[in-house]
Amino acid sequence: MAKLTADDRNDLDKGNFAFPKERKEPLENAAHVRNAIARFNQVKGVSDDERDAAWKRIKAAAKKHNVEVSEKSWREIGKD
């Protein structure tokens, strides 16, 4: 995954994060999108509404970066 330096991360617009208020889970490239999905349930202190909005941002970024997402909802992450 392309690592973001602290300066690069600080320069990102809030809209480039799955959780913009918390500035968590950047969505800059395919690797970051996959990482955001993998770490989605580790984000603490956010409401279900914020998770719903973050999932929409992740799905849009996944489409943009050609990342296949099999889950239809964030509630399906980690369920087989």
PyMOL Python script that loads the backbone (N, CA, C, O; Angstrom):
from pymol import cmd

cmd.read_pdbstr("""\
ATOM      1  N   MET A   1       0.844  -1.172   0.000  1.00  0.00           N
ATOM      2  CA  MET A   1       0.000   0.000   0.000  1.00  0.00           C
ATOM      3  C   MET A   1       0.886   1.230   0.000  1.00  0.00           C
ATOM      4  O   MET A   1       1.918   1.266   0.670  1.00  0.00           O
ATOM      5  N   ALA A   2       0.483   2.221  -0.744  1.00  0.00           N
ATOM      6  CA  ALA A   2       1.213   3.483  -0.764  1.00  0.00           C
ATOM      7  C   ALA A   2       1.012   4.171   0.582  1.00  0.00           C
ATOM      8  O   ALA A   2      -0.099   4.565   0.935  1.00  0.00           O
ATOM      9  N   LYS A   3       2.088   4.306   1.310  1.00  0.00           N
ATOM     10  CA  LYS A   3       2.013   4.908   2.636  1.00  0.00           C
ATOM     11  C   LYS A   3       1.919   6.424   2.519  1.00  0.00           C
ATOM     12  O   LYS A   3       2.650   7.046   1.748  1.00  0.00           O
ATOM     13  N   LEU A   4       1.016   7.004   3.287  1.00  0.00           N
ATOM     14  CA  LEU A   4       0.881   8.455   3.321  1.00  0.00           C
ATOM     15  C   LEU A   4       1.737   8.999   4.458  1.00  0.00           C
ATOM     16  O   LEU A   4       1.687   8.497   5.581  1.00  0.00           O
ATOM     17  N   THR A   5       2.507  10.010   4.160  1.00  0.00           N
ATOM     18  CA  THR A   5       3.235  10.682   5.231  1.00  0.00           C
ATOM     19  C   THR A   5       2.233  11.504   6.032  1.00  0.00           C
ATOM     20  O   THR A   5       1.110  11.739   5.587  1.00  0.00           O
ATOM     21  N   ALA A   6       2.646  11.931   7.200  1.00  0.00           N
ATOM     22  CA  ALA A   6       1.763  12.752   8.033  1.00  0.00           C
ATOM     23  C   ALA A   6       1.360  14.024   7.283  1.00  0.00           C
ATOM     24  O   ALA A   6       0.209  14.455   7.352  1.00  0.00           O
ATOM     25  N   ASP A   7       2.316  14.618   6.567  1.00  0.00           N
ATOM     26  CA  ASP A   7       2.009  15.831   5.804  1.00  0.00           C
ATOM     27  C   ASP A   7       1.013  15.551   4.684  1.00  0.00           C
ATOM     28  O   ASP A   7       0.075  16.317   4.464  1.00  0.00           O
ATOM     29  N   ASP A   8       1.233  14.432   3.973  1.00  0.00           N
ATOM     30  CA  ASP A   8       0.309  14.061   2.899  1.00  0.00           C
ATOM     31  C   ASP A   8      -1.096  13.834   3.452  1.00  0.00           C
ATOM     32  O   ASP A   8      -2.081  14.293   2.874  1.00  0.00           O
ATOM     33  N   ARG A   9      -1.177  13.133   4.560  1.00  0.00           N
ATOM     34  CA  ARG A   9      -2.473  12.845   5.184  1.00  0.00           C
ATOM     35  C   ARG A   9      -3.147  14.142   5.623  1.00  0.00           C
ATOM     36  O   ARG A   9      -4.351  14.315   5.434  1.00  0.00           O
ATOM     37  N   ASN A  10      -2.374  15.047   6.204  1.00  0.00           N
ATOM     38  CA  ASN A  10      -2.934  16.326   6.661  1.00  0.00           C
ATOM     39  C   ASN A  10      -3.397  17.194   5.496  1.00  0.00           C
ATOM     40  O   ASN A  10      -4.302  18.014   5.652  1.00  0.00           O
ATOM     41  N   ASP A  11      -2.785  17.017   4.337  1.00  0.00           N
ATOM     42  CA  ASP A  11      -3.158  17.797   3.159  1.00  0.00           C
ATOM     43  C   ASP A  11      -4.421  17.280   2.473  1.00  0.00           C
ATOM     44  O   ASP A  11      -5.019  17.988   1.663  1.00  0.00           O
ATOM     45  N   LEU A  12      -4.828  16.054   2.790  1.00  0.00           N
ATOM     46  CA  LEU A  12      -6.019  15.487   2.154  1.00  0.00           C
ATOM     47  C   LEU A  12      -7.274  16.230   2.577  1.00  0.00           C
ATOM     48  O   LEU A  12      -7.422  16.610   3.738  1.00  0.00           O
ATOM     49  N   ASP A  13      -8.169  16.431   1.634  1.00  0.00           N
ATOM     50  CA  ASP A  13      -9.474  16.999   1.917  1.00  0.00           C
ATOM     51  C   ASP A  13     -10.258  16.001   2.762  1.00  0.00           C
ATOM     52  O   ASP A  13     -10.084  14.791   2.615  1.00  0.00           O
ATOM     53  N   LYS A  14     -11.110  16.493   3.635  1.00  0.00           N
ATOM     54  CA  LYS A  14     -11.911  15.602   4.479  1.00  0.00           C
ATOM     55  C   LYS A  14     -12.703  14.596   3.662  1.00  0.00           C
ATOM     56  O   LYS A  14     -12.934  13.472   4.107  1.00  0.00           O
ATOM     57  N   GLY A  15     -13.115  14.994   2.477  1.00  0.00           N
ATOM     58  CA  GLY A  15     -13.900  14.117   1.623  1.00  0.00           C
ATOM     59  C   GLY A  15     -13.141  12.911   1.112  1.00  0.00           C
ATOM     60  O   GLY A  15     -13.738  12.010   0.523  1.00  0.00           O
ATOM     61  N   ASN A  16     -11.838  12.877   1.328  1.00  0.00           N
ATOM     62  CA  ASN A  16     -11.016  11.747   0.890  1.00  0.00           C
ATOM     63  C   ASN A  16     -10.851  10.681   1.970  1.00  0.00           C
ATOM     64  O   ASN A  16      -9.999   9.800   1.855  1.00  0.00           O
ATOM     65  N   PHE A  17     -11.663  10.763   3.009  1.00  0.00           N
ATOM     66  CA  PHE A  17     -11.639   9.788   4.085  1.00  0.00           C
ATOM     67  C   PHE A  17     -12.988   9.104   4.191  1.00  0.00           C
ATOM     68  O   PHE A  17     -14.020   9.721   3.930  1.00  0.00           O
ATOM     69  N   ALA A  18     -12.989   7.832   4.572  1.00  0.00           N
ATOM     70  CA  ALA A  18     -14.254   7.138   4.812  1.00  0.00           C
ATOM     71  C   ALA A  18     -14.987   7.800   5.975  1.00  0.00           C
ATOM     72  O   ALA A  18     -16.207   7.960   5.943  1.00  0.00           O
ATOM     73  N   PHE A  19     -14.236   8.178   6.991  1.00  0.00           N
ATOM     74  CA  PHE A  19     -14.792   8.855   8.162  1.00  0.00           C
ATOM     75  C   PHE A  19     -14.178  10.256   8.227  1.00  0.00           C
ATOM     76  O   PHE A  19     -13.182  10.460   8.921  1.00  0.00           O
ATOM     77  N   PRO A  20     -14.756  11.215   7.517  1.00  0.00           N
ATOM     78  CA  PRO A  20     -14.119  12.536   7.390  1.00  0.00           C
ATOM     79  C   PRO A  20     -13.994  13.315   8.692  1.00  0.00           C
ATOM     80  O   PRO A  20     -12.990  13.998   8.896  1.00  0.00           O
ATOM     81  N   LYS A  21     -14.976  13.234   9.573  1.00  0.00           N
ATOM     82  CA  LYS A  21     -14.915  13.988  10.827  1.00  0.00           C
ATOM     83  C   LYS A  21     -13.726  13.528  11.666  1.00  0.00           C
ATOM     84  O   LYS A  21     -13.049  14.336  12.302  1.00  0.00           O
ATOM     85  N   GLU A  22     -13.483  12.226  11.658  1.00  0.00           N
ATOM     86  CA  GLU A  22     -12.387  11.647  12.423  1.00  0.00           C
ATOM     87  C   GLU A  22     -11.089  11.594  11.620  1.00  0.00           C
ATOM     88  O   GLU A  22     -10.020  11.315  12.163  1.00  0.00           O
ATOM     89  N   ARG A  23     -11.199  11.870  10.307  1.00  0.00           N
ATOM     90  CA  ARG A  23     -10.071  11.778   9.376  1.00  0.00           C
ATOM     91  C   ARG A  23      -9.450  10.379   9.445  1.00  0.00           C
ATOM     92  O   ARG A  23      -8.233  10.220   9.533  1.00  0.00           O
ATOM     93  N   LYS A  24     -10.327   9.376   9.402  1.00  0.00           N
ATOM     94  CA  LYS A  24      -9.886   7.977   9.458  1.00  0.00           C
ATOM     95  C   LYS A  24     -10.192   7.283   8.150  1.00  0.00           C
ATOM     96  O   LYS A  24     -11.203   7.549   7.501  1.00  0.00           O
ATOM     97  N   GLU A  25      -9.302   6.394   7.780  1.00  0.00           N
ATOM     98  CA  GLU A  25      -9.409   5.557   6.593  1.00  0.00           C
ATOM     99  C   GLU A  25      -9.420   6.361   5.294  1.00  0.00           C
ATOM    100  O   GLU A  25     -10.475   6.574   4.697  1.00  0.00           O
ATOM    101  N   PRO A  26      -8.237   6.805   4.862  1.00  0.00           N
ATOM    102  CA  PRO A  26      -8.136   7.525   3.585  1.00  0.00           C
ATOM    103  C   PRO A  26      -8.539   6.614   2.423  1.00  0.00           C
ATOM    104  O   PRO A  26      -8.395   5.394   2.493  1.00  0.00           O
ATOM    105  N   LEU A  27      -9.042   7.226   1.367  1.00  0.00           N
ATOM    106  CA  LEU A  27      -9.527   6.481   0.194  1.00  0.00           C
ATOM    107  C   LEU A  27      -8.827   6.955  -1.071  1.00  0.00           C
ATOM    108  O   LEU A  27      -9.469   7.162  -2.101  1.00  0.00           O
ATOM    109  N   GLU A  28      -7.526   7.125  -0.997  1.00  0.00           N
ATOM    110  CA  GLU A  28      -6.737   7.704  -2.083  1.00  0.00           C
ATOM    111  C   GLU A  28      -6.466   6.774  -3.254  1.00  0.00           C
ATOM    112  O   GLU A  28      -6.271   7.237  -4.378  1.00  0.00           O
ATOM    113  N   ASN A  29      -6.451   5.474  -3.009  1.00  0.00           N
ATOM    114  CA  ASN A  29      -6.133   4.520  -4.071  1.00  0.00           C
ATOM    115  C   ASN A  29      -6.750   3.168  -3.727  1.00  0.00           C
ATOM    116  O   ASN A  29      -7.377   3.020  -2.678  1.00  0.00           O
ATOM    117  N   ALA A  30      -6.578   2.185  -4.602  1.00  0.00           N
ATOM    118  CA  ALA A  30      -7.188   0.871  -4.405  1.00  0.00           C
ATOM    119  C   ALA A  30      -6.731   0.216  -3.099  1.00  0.00           C
ATOM    120  O   ALA A  30      -7.540  -0.375  -2.384  1.00  0.00           O
ATOM    121  N   ALA A  31      -5.451   0.319  -2.793  1.00  0.00           N
ATOM    122  CA  ALA A  31      -4.939  -0.288  -1.563  1.00  0.00           C
ATOM    123  C   ALA A  31      -5.569   0.334  -0.325  1.00  0.00           C
ATOM    124  O   ALA A  31      -5.895  -0.369   0.632  1.00  0.00           O
ATOM    125  N   HIS A  32      -5.742   1.660  -0.342  1.00  0.00           N
ATOM    126  CA  HIS A  32      -6.380   2.329   0.787  1.00  0.00           C
ATOM    127  C   HIS A  32      -7.847   1.933   0.906  1.00  0.00           C
ATOM    128  O   HIS A  32      -8.360   1.795   2.017  1.00  0.00           O
ATOM    129  N   VAL A  33      -8.522   1.748  -0.211  1.00  0.00           N
ATOM    130  CA  VAL A  33      -9.927   1.326  -0.174  1.00  0.00           C
ATOM    131  C   VAL A  33     -10.028  -0.066   0.456  1.00  0.00           C
ATOM    132  O   VAL A  33     -10.861  -0.293   1.334  1.00  0.00           O
ATOM    133  N   ARG A  34      -9.183  -0.992   0.008  1.00  0.00           N
ATOM    134  CA  ARG A  34      -9.202  -2.338   0.588  1.00  0.00           C
ATOM    135  C   ARG A  34      -8.886  -2.293   2.084  1.00  0.00           C
ATOM    136  O   ARG A  34      -9.491  -3.024   2.869  1.00  0.00           O
ATOM    137  N   ASN A  35      -7.954  -1.447   2.474  1.00  0.00           N
ATOM    138  CA  ASN A  35      -7.595  -1.302   3.879  1.00  0.00           C
ATOM    139  C   ASN A  35      -8.754  -0.704   4.681  1.00  0.00           C
ATOM    140  O   ASN A  35      -9.005  -1.126   5.811  1.00  0.00           O
ATOM    141  N   ALA A  36      -9.452   0.259   4.116  1.00  0.00           N
ATOM    142  CA  ALA A  36     -10.604   0.866   4.803  1.00  0.00           C
ATOM    143  C   ALA A  36     -11.679  -0.183   5.070  1.00  0.00           C
ATOM    144  O   ALA A  36     -12.309  -0.174   6.127  1.00  0.00           O
ATOM    145  N   ILE A  37     -11.885  -1.078   4.121  1.00  0.00           N
ATOM    146  CA  ILE A  37     -12.869  -2.146   4.320  1.00  0.00           C
ATOM    147  C   ILE A  37     -12.391  -3.093   5.419  1.00  0.00           C
ATOM    148  O   ILE A  37     -13.162  -3.470   6.302  1.00  0.00           O
ATOM    149  N   ALA A  38     -11.125  -3.471   5.359  1.00  0.00           N
ATOM    150  CA  ALA A  38     -10.574  -4.402   6.338  1.00  0.00           C
ATOM    151  C   ALA A  38     -10.609  -3.833   7.755  1.00  0.00           C
ATOM    152  O   ALA A  38     -10.808  -4.579   8.715  1.00  0.00           O
ATOM    153  N   ARG A  39     -10.421  -2.543   7.894  1.00  0.00           N
ATOM    154  CA  ARG A  39     -10.359  -1.908   9.214  1.00  0.00           C
ATOM    155  C   ARG A  39     -11.678  -1.256   9.633  1.00  0.00           C
ATOM    156  O   ARG A  39     -11.759  -0.662  10.708  1.00  0.00           O
ATOM    157  N   PHE A  40     -12.689  -1.361   8.810  1.00  0.00           N
ATOM    158  CA  PHE A  40     -13.951  -0.655   9.030  1.00  0.00           C
ATOM    159  C   PHE A  40     -14.486  -0.858  10.448  1.00  0.00           C
ATOM    160  O   PHE A  40     -14.852   0.109  11.115  1.00  0.00           O
ATOM    161  N   ASN A  41     -14.532  -2.099  10.908  1.00  0.00           N
ATOM    162  CA  ASN A  41     -15.110  -2.388  12.220  1.00  0.00           C
ATOM    163  C   ASN A  41     -14.204  -2.000  13.377  1.00  0.00           C
ATOM    164  O   ASN A  41     -14.612  -2.095  14.535  1.00  0.00           O
ATOM    165  N   GLN A  42     -12.983  -1.564  13.088  1.00  0.00           N
ATOM    166  CA  GLN A  42     -12.067  -1.142  14.145  1.00  0.00           C
ATOM    167  C   GLN A  42     -12.223   0.330  14.493  1.00  0.00           C
ATOM    168  O   GLN A  42     -11.679   0.787  15.498  1.00  0.00           O
ATOM    169  N   VAL A  43     -12.957   1.077  13.677  1.00  0.00           N
ATOM    170  CA  VAL A  43     -13.145   2.506  13.940  1.00  0.00           C
ATOM    171  C   VAL A  43     -14.110   2.659  15.113  1.00  0.00           C
ATOM    172  O   VAL A  43     -15.230   2.149  15.081  1.00  0.00           O
ATOM    173  N   LYS A  44     -13.670   3.354  16.128  1.00  0.00           N
ATOM    174  CA  LYS A  44     -14.453   3.532  17.357  1.00  0.00           C
ATOM    175  C   LYS A  44     -15.048   4.933  17.421  1.00  0.00           C
ATOM    176  O   LYS A  44     -14.548   5.865  16.792  1.00  0.00           O
ATOM    177  N   GLY A  45     -16.119   5.062  18.188  1.00  0.00           N
ATOM    178  CA  GLY A  45     -16.706   6.367  18.467  1.00  0.00           C
ATOM    179  C   GLY A  45     -17.501   6.966  17.327  1.00  0.00           C
ATOM    180  O   GLY A  45     -17.629   8.187  17.235  1.00  0.00           O
ATOM    181  N   VAL A  46     -18.044   6.118  16.447  1.00  0.00           N
ATOM    182  CA  VAL A  46     -18.880   6.620  15.356  1.00  0.00           C
ATOM    183  C   VAL A  46     -20.245   5.944  15.416  1.00  0.00           C
ATOM    184  O   VAL A  46     -20.367   4.798  15.848  1.00  0.00           O
ATOM    185  N   SER A  47     -21.256   6.665  14.979  1.00  0.00           N
ATOM    186  CA  SER A  47     -22.621   6.148  15.005  1.00  0.00           C
ATOM    187  C   SER A  47     -22.889   5.259  13.793  1.00  0.00           C
ATOM    188  O   SER A  47     -22.099   5.227  12.849  1.00  0.00           O
ATOM    189  N   ASP A  48     -23.990   4.552  13.826  1.00  0.00           N
ATOM    190  CA  ASP A  48     -24.389   3.745  12.673  1.00  0.00           C
ATOM    191  C   ASP A  48     -24.660   4.631  11.464  1.00  0.00           C
ATOM    192  O   ASP A  48     -24.380   4.231  10.334  1.00  0.00           O
ATOM    193  N   ASP A  49     -25.198   5.824  11.683  1.00  0.00           N
ATOM    194  CA  ASP A  49     -25.420   6.756  10.565  1.00  0.00           C
ATOM    195  C   ASP A  49     -24.091   7.154   9.928  1.00  0.00           C
ATOM    196  O   ASP A  49     -23.984   7.232   8.704  1.00  0.00           O
ATOM    197  N   GLU A  50     -23.080   7.406  10.761  1.00  0.00           N
ATOM    198  CA  GLU A  50     -21.752   7.741  10.234  1.00  0.00           C
ATOM    199  C   GLU A  50     -21.155   6.542   9.489  1.00  0.00           C
ATOM    200  O   GLU A  50     -20.480   6.715   8.474  1.00  0.00           O
ATOM    201  N   ARG A  51     -21.399   5.345   9.985  1.00  0.00           N
ATOM    202  CA  ARG A  51     -20.923   4.138   9.298  1.00  0.00           C
ATOM    203  C   ARG A  51     -21.630   3.977   7.948  1.00  0.00           C
ATOM    204  O   ARG A  51     -21.002   3.607   6.956  1.00  0.00           O
ATOM    205  N   ASP A  52     -22.938   4.257   7.914  1.00  0.00           N
ATOM    206  CA  ASP A  52     -23.676   4.187   6.649  1.00  0.00           C
ATOM    207  C   ASP A  52     -23.077   5.152   5.626  1.00  0.00           C
ATOM    208  O   ASP A  52     -22.873   4.791   4.466  1.00  0.00           O
ATOM    209  N   ALA A  53     -22.798   6.370   6.062  1.00  0.00           N
ATOM    210  CA  ALA A  53     -22.220   7.375   5.164  1.00  0.00           C
ATOM    211  C   ALA A  53     -20.807   6.971   4.735  1.00  0.00           C
ATOM    212  O   ALA A  53     -20.436   7.144   3.574  1.00  0.00           O
ATOM    213  N   ALA A  54     -20.026   6.436   5.668  1.00  0.00           N
ATOM    214  CA  ALA A  54     -18.666   5.987   5.342  1.00  0.00           C
ATOM    215  C   ALA A  54     -18.715   4.852   4.325  1.00  0.00           C
ATOM    216  O   ALA A  54     -17.896   4.806   3.407  1.00  0.00           O
ATOM    217  N   TRP A  55     -19.660   3.945   4.479  1.00  0.00           N
ATOM    218  CA  TRP A  55     -19.777   2.820   3.548  1.00  0.00           C
ATOM    219  C   TRP A  55     -20.085   3.321   2.145  1.00  0.00           C
ATOM    220  O   TRP A  55     -19.557   2.791   1.168  1.00  0.00           O
ATOM    221  N   LYS A  56     -20.929   4.333   2.038  1.00  0.00           N
ATOM    222  CA  LYS A  56     -21.235   4.920   0.718  1.00  0.00           C
ATOM    223  C   LYS A  56     -19.976   5.511   0.093  1.00  0.00           C
ATOM    224  O   LYS A  56     -19.740   5.355  -1.105  1.00  0.00           O
ATOM    225  N   ARG A  57     -19.167   6.192   0.909  1.00  0.00           N
ATOM    226  CA  ARG A  57     -17.918   6.765   0.395  1.00  0.00           C
ATOM    227  C   ARG A  57     -16.946   5.662  -0.026  1.00  0.00           C
ATOM    228  O   ARG A  57     -16.264   5.788  -1.043  1.00  0.00           O
ATOM    229  N   ILE A  58     -16.887   4.602   0.741  1.00  0.00           N
ATOM    230  CA  ILE A  58     -16.010   3.481   0.396  1.00  0.00           C
ATOM    231  C   ILE A  58     -16.467   2.837  -0.901  1.00  0.00           C
ATOM    232  O   ILE A  58     -15.644   2.542  -1.768  1.00  0.00           O
ATOM    233  N   LYS A  59     -17.768   2.616  -1.047  1.00  0.00           N
ATOM    234  CA  LYS A  59     -18.288   1.993  -2.272  1.00  0.00           C
ATOM    235  C   LYS A  59     -17.983   2.867  -3.492  1.00  0.00           C
ATOM    236  O   LYS A  59     -17.612   2.348  -4.545  1.00  0.00           O
ATOM    237  N   ALA A  60     -18.135   4.179  -3.361  1.00  0.00           N
ATOM    238  CA  ALA A  60     -17.835   5.089  -4.469  1.00  0.00           C
ATOM    239  C   ALA A  60     -16.346   5.047  -4.809  1.00  0.00           C
ATOM    240  O   ALA A  60     -15.976   5.013  -5.982  1.00  0.00           O
ATOM    241  N   ALA A  61     -15.496   5.050  -3.783  1.00  0.00           N
ATOM    242  CA  ALA A  61     -14.045   4.987  -4.016  1.00  0.00           C
ATOM    243  C   ALA A  61     -13.666   3.635  -4.618  1.00  0.00           C
ATOM    244  O   ALA A  61     -12.781   3.567  -5.471  1.00  0.00           O
ATOM    245  N   ALA A  62     -14.322   2.566  -4.188  1.00  0.00           N
ATOM    246  CA  ALA A  62     -14.045   1.242  -4.743  1.00  0.00           C
ATOM    247  C   ALA A  62     -14.364   1.221  -6.237  1.00  0.00           C
ATOM    248  O   ALA A  62     -13.600   0.677  -7.035  1.00  0.00           O
ATOM    249  N   LYS A  63     -15.473   1.806  -6.601  1.00  0.00           N
ATOM    250  CA  LYS A  63     -15.842   1.861  -8.021  1.00  0.00           C
ATOM    251  C   LYS A  63     -14.803   2.663  -8.806  1.00  0.00           C
ATOM    252  O   LYS A  63     -14.383   2.259  -9.891  1.00  0.00           O
ATOM    253  N   LYS A  64     -14.398   3.797  -8.249  1.00  0.00           N
ATOM    254  CA  LYS A  64     -13.420   4.669  -8.908  1.00  0.00           C
ATOM    255  C   LYS A  64     -12.082   3.961  -9.109  1.00  0.00           C
ATOM    256  O   LYS A  64     -11.430   4.139 -10.138  1.00  0.00           O
ATOM    257  N   HIS A  65     -11.679   3.165  -8.134  1.00  0.00           N
ATOM    258  CA  HIS A  65     -10.354   2.514  -8.173  1.00  0.00           C
ATOM    259  C   HIS A  65     -10.437   1.044  -8.588  1.00  0.00           C
ATOM    260  O   HIS A  65      -9.470   0.295  -8.440  1.00  0.00           O
ATOM    261  N   ASN A  66     -11.594   0.638  -9.108  1.00  0.00           N
ATOM    262  CA  ASN A  66     -11.787  -0.736  -9.604  1.00  0.00           C
ATOM    263  C   ASN A  66     -11.512  -1.808  -8.547  1.00  0.00           C
ATOM    264  O   ASN A  66     -10.831  -2.798  -8.812  1.00  0.00           O
ATOM    265  N   VAL A  67     -12.049  -1.592  -7.358  1.00  0.00           N
ATOM    266  CA  VAL A  67     -11.928  -2.572  -6.271  1.00  0.00           C
ATOM    267  C   VAL A  67     -13.270  -3.282  -6.136  1.00  0.00           C
ATOM    268  O   VAL A  67     -14.310  -2.648  -5.960  1.00  0.00           O
ATOM    269  N   GLU A  68     -13.227  -4.605  -6.222  1.00  0.00           N
ATOM    270  CA  GLU A  68     -14.459  -5.380  -6.083  1.00  0.00           C
ATOM    271  C   GLU A  68     -14.839  -5.478  -4.613  1.00  0.00           C
ATOM    272  O   GLU A  68     -14.015  -5.825  -3.767  1.00  0.00           O
ATOM    273  N   VAL A  69     -16.100  -5.167  -4.322  1.00  0.00           N
ATOM    274  CA  VAL A  69     -16.620  -5.255  -2.962  1.00  0.00           C
ATOM    275  C   VAL A  69     -17.795  -6.220  -2.985  1.00  0.00           C
ATOM    276  O   VAL A  69     -18.805  -5.960  -3.640  1.00  0.00           O
ATOM    277  N   SER A  70     -17.665  -7.323  -2.276  1.00  0.00           N
ATOM    278  CA  SER A  70     -18.728  -8.326  -2.287  1.00  0.00           C
ATOM    279  C   SER A  70     -19.840  -8.022  -1.285  1.00  0.00           C
ATOM    280  O   SER A  70     -20.983  -8.438  -1.478  1.00  0.00           O
ATOM    281  N   GLU A  71     -19.509  -7.303  -0.222  1.00  0.00           N
ATOM    282  CA  GLU A  71     -20.505  -6.965   0.792  1.00  0.00           C
ATOM    283  C   GLU A  71     -21.454  -5.892   0.263  1.00  0.00           C
ATOM    284  O   GLU A  71     -21.030  -4.933  -0.382  1.00  0.00           O
ATOM    285  N   LYS A  72     -22.726  -6.067   0.543  1.00  0.00           N
ATOM    286  CA  LYS A  72     -23.717  -5.061   0.149  1.00  0.00           C
ATOM    287  C   LYS A  72     -23.861  -3.987   1.231  1.00  0.00           C
ATOM    288  O   LYS A  72     -24.325  -2.881   0.953  1.00  0.00           O
ATOM    289  N   SER A  73     -23.470  -4.310   2.444  1.00  0.00           N
ATOM    290  CA  SER A  73     -23.584  -3.402   3.585  1.00  0.00           C
ATOM    291  C   SER A  73     -22.366  -3.584   4.477  1.00  0.00           C
ATOM    292  O   SER A  73     -21.731  -4.639   4.461  1.00  0.00           O
ATOM    293  N   TRP A  74     -22.044  -2.569   5.246  1.00  0.00           N
ATOM    294  CA  TRP A  74     -20.927  -2.688   6.180  1.00  0.00           C
ATOM    295  C   TRP A  74     -21.221  -3.719   7.251  1.00  0.00           C
ATOM    296  O   TRP A  74     -20.298  -4.252   7.867  1.00  0.00           O
ATOM    297  N   ARG A  75     -22.494  -4.007   7.484  1.00  0.00           N
ATOM    298  CA  ARG A  75     -22.870  -4.999   8.492  1.00  0.00           C
ATOM    299  C   ARG A  75     -22.477  -6.415   8.076  1.00  0.00           C
ATOM    300  O   ARG A  75     -22.459  -7.320   8.911  1.00  0.00           O
ATOM    301  N   GLU A  76     -22.165  -6.617   6.806  1.00  0.00           N
ATOM    302  CA  GLU A  76     -21.750  -7.930   6.298  1.00  0.00           C
ATOM    303  C   GLU A  76     -20.245  -8.166   6.392  1.00  0.00           C
ATOM    304  O   GLU A  76     -19.784  -9.280   6.144  1.00  0.00           O
ATOM    305  N   ILE A  77     -19.480  -7.151   6.742  1.00  0.00           N
ATOM    306  CA  ILE A  77     -18.024  -7.290   6.798  1.00  0.00           C
ATOM    307  C   ILE A  77     -17.649  -8.335   7.846  1.00  0.00           C
ATOM    308  O   ILE A  77     -18.078  -8.270   8.998  1.00  0.00           O
ATOM    309  N   GLY A  78     -16.850  -9.285   7.423  1.00  0.00           N
ATOM    310  CA  GLY A  78     -16.368 -10.319   8.331  1.00  0.00           C
ATOM    311  C   GLY A  78     -17.329 -11.470   8.530  1.00  0.00           C
ATOM    312  O   GLY A  78     -17.026 -12.403   9.274  1.00  0.00           O
ATOM    313  N   LYS A  79     -18.472 -11.426   7.886  1.00  0.00           N
ATOM    314  CA  LYS A  79     -19.449 -12.522   7.997  1.00  0.00           C
ATOM    315  C   LYS A  79     -19.299 -13.416   6.781  1.00  0.00           C
ATOM    316  O   LYS A  79     -19.167 -12.929   5.658  1.00  0.00           O
ATOM    317  N   ASP A  80     -19.317 -14.696   6.995  1.00  0.00           N
ATOM    318  CA  ASP A  80     -19.227 -15.644   5.874  1.00  0.00           C
ATOM    319  C   ASP A  80     -20.487 -16.430   5.710  1.00  0.00           C
ATOM    320  O   ASP A  80     -20.578 -17.270   4.815  1.00  0.00           O
TER     321      ASP A  80
END
""", "prot")
cmd.dss("prot")
cmd.show_as("cartoon", "prot")
cmd.util.cbc("prot")
cmd.orient("prot")
